Amino acid sequence: MIGAIIGAIIGGLIIGVLARMVLPGKQDLSIVMTIVIGIVSSFVASLIVGLVGYNNNDGIAWIPLIVGVIVACIAIVIYGNMTGKKQLNR
């Protein structure tokens, strides 16, 4: 149980950071919010990939990772628009 929680936090951090690296400009987003968006995006991406019928039995699951980063990018933009924290293009 605790291992799954730690795994979700680490996976969320990785997906959130990758999404912030993909988006242009600087996002005004805390590390905690990056992790939360990454965890939620990972969950949503797993649902999307599962509905499509993707099944990975060995190696790194690249498709869910890529979909998770895309979902996280969308979530970061939506979060920025909702909170008024726009991206700084510097």
N, C-alpha and C positions, 0 to 999 in steps of 0.2 A: 504494500500500500504506500509506504513512504517512498519507496524507490520509484513508483509510478508518478508521484507528485514531483519529486526531484527531476525525473526525466521530462515531465511536461514543462517545468520551469526552464530547464536547459534548452529543450527543443523550441519553446516559445521565444527565448532570448535569441537563439540562432536565426529563426525565421524573422523575428522583428528587426534584428540588426541587418540582415540581408535585404529586407524590404526598404529600410532607410537608406542603404547604400545604393539601391537601384533607383530610388526617386531622386530627381534633380533638386538641387538647393539644400538648404538646411531646415530641418523640421524642429519646431519648438516642442519637444516631446521628452518626458522624463524616462529614465531607464525602467521604472516600474510600469509605466504605461506601454512602453515598448514590449515588455514581457507579456503583459496582459493581452495586448493586440496580437502578439505572436501566438500565444496559447489558443485564443479564440479562433484565429485564422487557421491554425493547424487543425483544430477540431472541424471547422467548416470544410477545409480542403479534404480531410479524410472522408467526410460525408459525401462530398461531390465525387471524389475519385471512386468511392465505394458504389455509388449509384451508377456510375459509368460502367463499372464491372472490372476495373483494374485489379489485378491480383499479382503481387510480388512475393515470391517464395524465397528468394536468395539475393544477397547483396544489398546495396543501398537503394532505398525506394526514392529514385530521382523524381518521378512524376508527382507524387504527393508533396515533395519538397518544393518543386517549382510552382505547383498550384498554390501551396501555402504562402509562398512569397508574393505571388500575384494577388491573392486575397488580402494579404497583409498590406500591400501597397494601396489597394482600394480602401481598406479600413483606415489607414493613416490619413489619407486624403479626406475621407468622410469625417473622421475625428477632428481634423484641423478645421474643416468648414463648420462643424457643430460648435466647437469651442471658440472660434474666432482666431485660432492660432494658425495663421497662414504660413506657407513655406516661404522662407527667405531665399531669394535667388541671388546669391553672392558668389 
